[in-house]
Amino acid sequence: MSKKFQRTKEDFTCEKCNTKVTGTGYTNHCPHCLWSKHVDINPGDRNNNCQGALQPTAIETKGEETIITHTCTKCGTIKKNKAAENDNFEEIIAISQNNSHG
């Protein structure tokens, strides 16, 4: 049985906004624009061939945690990830306001 989480510490340049991101091993999205990339099957494994852009589409809070819902623009997969302390709070607010209409 394989581990469900693999800590993969790597730096990357965001393909959406070109921000240079220093990874911590838990970094799974750009802290500036909150977009991500569909690279994992299980967190950190980098085994997904999709490689589509993961758009932040919704924000929810559970207790003290803020959860970002990402939707893949290529295959439609929906993934939920915790927001990080250094995430752009204005962007979190903008996304939460966008998904509260309707």
Contacts in CASP RR format, 6 or more apart in sequence:
PFRMAT RR
TARGET T0000
AUTHOR 0000-0000-0000
METHOD contacts of the structure
MODEL  1
MSKKFQRTKEDFTCEKCNTKVTGTGYTNHCPHCLWSKHVDINPGDRNNNC
QGALQPTAIETKGEETIITHTCTKCGTIKKNKAAENDNFEEIIAISQNNS
HG
2 42 0 8 1.000
3 42 0 8 1.000
4 42 0 8 1.000
4 43 0 8 1.000
5 42 0 8 1.000
5 43 0 8 1.000
5 44 0 8 1.000
6 42 0 8 1.000
6 43 0 8 1.000
6 44 0 8 1.000
6 45 0 8 1.000
7 25 0 8 1.000
7 26 0 8 1.000
7 44 0 8 1.000
8 25 0 8 1.000
8 44 0 8 1.000
8 45 0 8 1.000
8 46 0 8 1.000
9 23 0 8 1.000
9 24 0 8 1.000
9 25 0 8 1.000
10 23 0 8 1.000
10 25 0 8 1.000
11 20 0 8 1.000
11 21 0 8 1.000
11 22 0 8 1.000
11 23 0 8 1.000
12 21 0 8 1.000
12 23 0 8 1.000
13 19 0 8 1.000
13 20 0 8 1.000
13 21 0 8 1.000
14 20 0 8 1.000
14 21 0 8 1.000
14 30 0 8 1.000
14 32 0 8 1.000
14 33 0 8 1.000
14 35 0 8 1.000
15 35 0 8 1.000
15 37 0 8 1.000
15 53 0 8 1.000
16 30 0 8 1.000
16 33 0 8 1.000
16 35 0 8 1.000
16 53 0 8 1.000
17 30 0 8 1.000
17 32 0 8 1.000
17 33 0 8 1.000
17 35 0 8 1.000
19 30 0 8 1.000
19 31 0 8 1.000
19 32 0 8 1.000
19 33 0 8 1.000
21 27 0 8 1.000
21 30 0 8 1.000
21 31 0 8 1.000
21 32 0 8 1.000
26 84 0 8 1.000
27 84 0 8 1.000
28 36 0 8 1.000
28 40 0 8 1.000
28 43 0 8 1.000
28 44 0 8 1.000
28 81 0 8 1.000
29 35 0 8 1.000
29 36 0 8 1.000
29 54 0 8 1.000
29 56 0 8 1.000
29 68 0 8 1.000
29 70 0 8 1.000
29 81 0 8 1.000
29 84 0 8 1.000
29 87 0 8 1.000
30 36 0 8 1.000
31 84 0 8 1.000
31 86 0 8 1.000
31 87 0 8 1.000
31 88 0 8 1.000
32 88 0 8 1.000
32 91 0 8 1.000
33 56 0 8 1.000
33 88 0 8 1.000
33 91 0 8 1.000
34 56 0 8 1.000
34 68 0 8 1.000
34 87 0 8 1.000
34 88 0 8 1.000
34 91 0 8 1.000
34 92 0 8 1.000
34 95 0 8 1.000
35 53 0 8 1.000
35 54 0 8 1.000
35 55 0 8 1.000
35 56 0 8 1.000
35 70 0 8 1.000
36 53 0 8 1.000
36 54 0 8 1.000
36 56 0 8 1.000
36 70 0 8 1.000
36 79 0 8 1.000
36 81 0 8 1.000
37 51 0 8 1.000
37 52 0 8 1.000
37 53 0 8 1.000
37 54 0 8 1.000
38 48 0 8 1.000
38 50 0 8 1.000
38 51 0 8 1.000
38 52 0 8 1.000
38 53 0 8 1.000
38 54 0 8 1.000
38 72 0 8 1.000
38 74 0 8 1.000
38 75 0 8 1.000
38 77 0 8 1.000
38 79 0 8 1.000
39 46 0 8 1.000
39 48 0 8 1.000
39 50 0 8 1.000
39 51 0 8 1.000
40 46 0 8 1.000
40 47 0 8 1.000
40 48 0 8 1.000
41 47 0 8 1.000
41 48 0 8 1.000
50 72 0 8 1.000
50 74 0 8 1.000
50 75 0 8 1.000
50 77 0 8 1.000
51 74 0 8 1.000
52 72 0 8 1.000
52 73 0 8 1.000
52 74 0 8 1.000
52 75 0 8 1.000
53 72 0 8 1.000
53 73 0 8 1.000
53 74 0 8 1.000
54 70 0 8 1.000
54 71 0 8 1.000
54 72 0 8 1.000
54 73 0 8 1.000
54 79 0 8 1.000
55 70 0 8 1.000
55 71 0 8 1.000
55 72 0 8 1.000
55 73 0 8 1.000
56 68 0 8 1.000
56 69 0 8 1.000
56 70 0 8 1.000
56 91 0 8 1.000
56 95 0 8 1.000
57 69 0 8 1.000
57 70 0 8 1.000
57 71 0 8 1.000
57 78 0 8 1.000
57 95 0 8 1.000
57 99 0 8 1.000
58 68 0 8 1.000
58 69 0 8 1.000
58 95 0 8 1.000
58 96 0 8 1.000
58 99 0 8 1.000
59 66 0 8 1.000
59 67 0 8 1.000
59 68 0 8 1.000
59 69 0 8 1.000
59 83 0 8 1.000
59 92 0 8 1.000
59 95 0 8 1.000
59 96 0 8 1.000
59 99 0 8 1.000
60 66 0 8 1.000
60 67 0 8 1.000
60 69 0 8 1.000
61 67 0 8 1.000
65 82 0 8 1.000
65 83 0 8 1.000
66 82 0 8 1.000
66 83 0 8 1.000
66 87 0 8 1.000
66 92 0 8 1.000
67 80 0 8 1.000
67 81 0 8 1.000
67 82 0 8 1.000
67 83 0 8 1.000
68 80 0 8 1.000
68 81 0 8 1.000
68 82 0 8 1.000
68 83 0 8 1.000
68 87 0 8 1.000
68 92 0 8 1.000
68 95 0 8 1.000
69 78 0 8 1.000
69 79 0 8 1.000
69 80 0 8 1.000
70 78 0 8 1.000
70 79 0 8 1.000
70 80 0 8 1.000
70 81 0 8 1.000
71 77 0 8 1.000
71 78 0 8 1.000
72 78 0 8 1.000
72 79 0 8 1.000
83 92 0 8 1.000
END
